[in-house]
């Protein structure tokens, strides 16, 4: 099963400059960052989903809900840090198996990406990688 070679990382800052505690906003009673984690875990499993944050409360909620966590460097927890820098930081510091993997990177304010949409995207990328 190809899903074993896929990991996901959801970047969830504890603070926000524009919307106070944005990642804690509830969607159907669940914080935004956990909505994304749950959607992704339906496809790749909870053990393959990481929550990346500098915020201890975000990390604790992630662990309580069965997700892996990654403590982000405080210097990267601002609005000027882009997704590429977050992903590079994550990949440099998280110990992963040496086999090729696909990394799915998500941000909490994208709740419209339900598990069905994510599955189509993941399968499309994976099929292109394995057939080229």
N, C-alpha and C positions, 0 to 999 in steps of 0.2 A: 504494500500500500504506500503510495507516494507521500501521503500526509506526514509520515515520520520524518521527512526531510524538510519540513516547513516549520518555521518558528514565526511568531508574531510579537511585535513590540508596540505597545500603546503608550504614547508620551502624555503624561498627565501632571502638569504643574499644580502645585497646591494653591498658588495665588494667580491672580489675573489683574492686569491693569485696567482693562475695559469693562469686564463683567466680574463682579466680586465672587470669588470661589466658584468660577464657571464649571469646573470639573465635578463639583458636588451638586450641580443643578440636577433635579430629578426628572427622569423620563419614565413614565409608568412606575413611579416609586423607586427607581434605581438610579444612582449617580451616573452621569454621562460616561465616565471612564469605564465603569463596570458594564454598561450597556454594550460598548464596543468589545470588551473582553469576552462577554457572554456570546455575542454574535460570532466572533472569531473562534471561540472554543468549540462551538457546534461543528466546526469543520476540521480543526486541527487538534482538538483536545486541550484541556486546561493546562496540562504539563508543558505544552509548547507555547503558551502565551505569557509574556512578560509585561508587567506594568513598570514603566520608567518614571520616577518622580524624585524630587528632592524632599517631598513632604512626607513625614512619618505617618500621618493619619491616612493618606492615600495608600501608602505601602502596607499599612496594617489592614485596611479594608480589603485590599487585594489578596493578601495572604489568608485572611479569614474566609474569603470566597474561593480559595483553592488555586489562586494564580501565583506564578513566580514573580519575583520583584527584582528591580535593579535600582540602586540608589544613585541618582543623577548628581553630578557635580553641581554645587550651588551656582558656580559662575555661568552655567548653561541654562539657568532658570530665569530667563528674561525674554521679552518679546523680540529682541534682536537676534536670538538664536534660531537658526533655521532647521528644518527637518534633516537636511544632510548632515549637519554638525551633530545633531542628536543621534542619528543612526551610526555615524562613524564612532562616536564616543561609546555607544552601546556595544558595537562589534569589537572594539579594541579591548574592552574590559570584561565582557562576558565570555566565560569558557564554553566553547561549543565544540562538538566533535569535528574532526578534520574532514569529514565527508562533505561534498557540496550540499548546500542548503538554499532554500528560497526564504527570504525574509519579507514578511508582510508588515509594513509600517502604517499605523493608524493614529489618528488624533481624535480625542473625545468629541469635539464639536461636529462630527460626521455621522450622526446616528441614523441617517437615511441609508447607510450601507448596511443592509440587513444581511443575515447569513447566506441567503440565496444569491445576492449580488456578489458577496465576497467569494463564494464558492465558484461562480462563473469566472471571476477575475483570476483566482488562484489556478484553476484548471487551465485556463487559456495560457497563462504564463508558463506553467509547468509543462504543458504539451509542446509549446514552442521550444523550451529548453531541451526536452528529451528527444525531439524529432529533428533537431538541427545538427 
